[in-house]
Amino acid sequence: MKYIIKDNEPDSFTVWKSASNEDWQASYSDLGGEVKRDVKNALILEQGGICCYCEQKLIYNDSHIEHLNPQCQSSEGQLDFANMLCSCQQQLKKGEPLHCGNSKGDNFISVTPLQDNCANQFTYTEDGYIGYINNETKETIEILQLDIDKLNNMRAEAIEPFIIDPITFEEIGYDEAKLFAQKYLELNDGKYNEFYTTIKYLFLRDE
């Protein structure tokens, strides 16, 4: 889970909310069209193009706006941009396991991407498994289903090129992997590579 620094909400969203009057009160269920697209694009941009929870690459048409504090229990937070994130998984395929925002549902989580130390609450292994340092982190992993086979396998695939050269199939030394990781973690055209904190934990933990 990578720390997310919240930015200002889109101007179009501010204007839309300010249109509330005696006859019409803005609500999240009414949010749509260009204004909703502006909100979602702003969230994707501030997250560097990766899911707020699992850090896989976000695809616009297969992602959704996520309320950190569940909207059904926090009416004031429905239209609070500071309470909004972008999570993967919108177009669910039959049999596909729920994770991240879809798995979280109406639950609250103790470890969130808005906490500046959130990345330090998780551990990772070279075969893609995610671990925890305390019960709060363990519960967060369980709620978000961050330890399902699908995500473990995706992390393992992201890690493998740092261990075995995909061309020569020779084992990569730690120093070389470290240099590779430094390049991998750079923000490129406003986007981060997938599973940022996994790679940082395994290869640049001491920096």
N, C-alpha and C positions, 0 to 999 in steps of 0.2 A: 504494500500500500504506500503510494507516494504522496508526500505532503503537497497539498494544493493551496496556493495563495489566491484568495478570492479577489476578483476585479470588480469594477463598477458594472452595474447592469446596463444593458443596451438602452440608448435613448428612446427607441421606439416602445420599449417595455414601460419605461417611466411615463411616457405620454399616454399610453393605453390605460395604465392604472389610474392616472389623474383624471380620466374621463368619467370616473364614478360619480354618480349623482343620486338624487332621491328616487329616480325611476330605474336606475341600473347600478348594481354594485359589482365591481370586477371580482371574478372568482377564477380559480385555476381551470375549472371545467369549461369556461368560456374562452380560454386562451387558445388561439389557433392562427392559421394563416402566416403571413410574413412576420408578425410579432413573435410567434412561437418559434419560427425558424431562426429569428435573430437571437432569441434566448438560447436555443440549443447550440447554435454556432458559437456563441460567446462562451458557453460552458466547455465545448470541445476545445476551443482555442486556449482557454486558461489552463486546461488539463494537458496540453501538449499532444492532444489526439489519442490519449490512452484512457481506458476505463478507470473510473474513480476508485474502484475496489481491486480488481484483478490485474489491471494494467495491460490487458490485451489491446490491440489496435481497435479504435472505434470506427465503425462504419455508420455513416449518417442514417441510412435506412434500416439499420439493425441495431439501433441504440435508442435509449429513452431518457427523458428528464427524470431524475431521481430526487426525491425530497429526503434529505438526511434525517430530519425529524419528521416522522410520518404525517402526511397531510391530513389524514382522517383524525389524528389526535392533536393537531396543531393548526387550527384554522388560520391563525395569524401568520403562520409560516408558509401558507400555500403560495403566496405571491412574493415571498421574500427571496430575492436572488441569492442572498447569503446562505440560504437553506437548500439551494439547488445544486445538483451535480449532474454529470452525465454518465450513465451506466450502459454497459453492453447488453445485448439480448433484448430484442424487440420481436423479431420474427422467429418464434419458436417452432422448431421442427418436431414432429411426432417422436416421442421417446427421448428428446433432448433434456438433460437434467437442468433444473433451475439453479442459478447462482447469481451472485452479486445483487443488484437491486431487485430482481424478480424473486430471489430467495429471501431477501430481507423483508419484503412486504411491509407490514405495519409494526415491525419490531424496531427497537432502539439498539444501537451498538455502542459498546464502551470505547472502542478504538476507532477513530474516524480519520479520514484524510485531511481534515481541517486542523488536526493536532500536529504541531511542528515536529514532534518526536515519534509520529506513527510508524515510520519505516523501521525504527529500532525495536519495535514490539514483536517483530516476526523474525524467524530464522528460516534458512533454506538449505537444502542439500543439493549435491551435484546431479541427482537424478530427478530433480524437480519438485520434491516434497516440501511443503511449507510447515513450519513449526511455530510454537508460541513460547513466551517467556513467563506468562502468568495466566491465571484463570480468566481475566478479562479478555486477553487476546485469544485464548482458546474458545471462549464463547463467541467472540466476533467471527472467528474462522468458521465455526459451526453454523452461525446464522447466515453468513454470506456464502457458505459452501465452497470456500476457497481451497479445500483439500480434496475435491472430487477428482476422479481419474482424468477427466477431460482437461482440467487446468494443470494437474501435475504433469501430464504428457506434453502440454503446450510449453510449460516452463522448461521441461527437459530438452525439448527441441531447440529452444532459444539458447540454452546453456551449452549444448553439444559442440557448436563451432568454436567455443573457447577452450575446449578440452582436446578435441580431435580435429585436425586439419581436414576440411571436407574434400580437398583435392588430393592430397598425398596420403590421407588417413593416418598420418603420424601424430603422436601425442604432442601437444603444444606445451611448452615450458611456462612456468608461472609468470615470469617477467614479460614474456611475449603476450600472454593472455591478459595481463594487467594493462599493457599498452593498448591492446585491442579493446578492452573494456572502457578505457578512458575515452576512446574515440566513439564507441557505441553509445555512451551516455550523454554525448553532446546534443544540444538542441539543434535540430536541422530543419530549417524552413518552418520554424514554429512547432515542430513535432518531435516527440521523444520516441525512441525505439521501445518495443514491447518489453514488459517485465523488467523495467528499469531497476527497481529495488532488489530484485533477485540477482541480477548481474552485479550490482554494486556490492551487495552483501558477500557474494562468493569471491569476487576478484579485487574489490577496492574497499574492503571493510575498514581498513586502518587509515583511510585518507579522509 
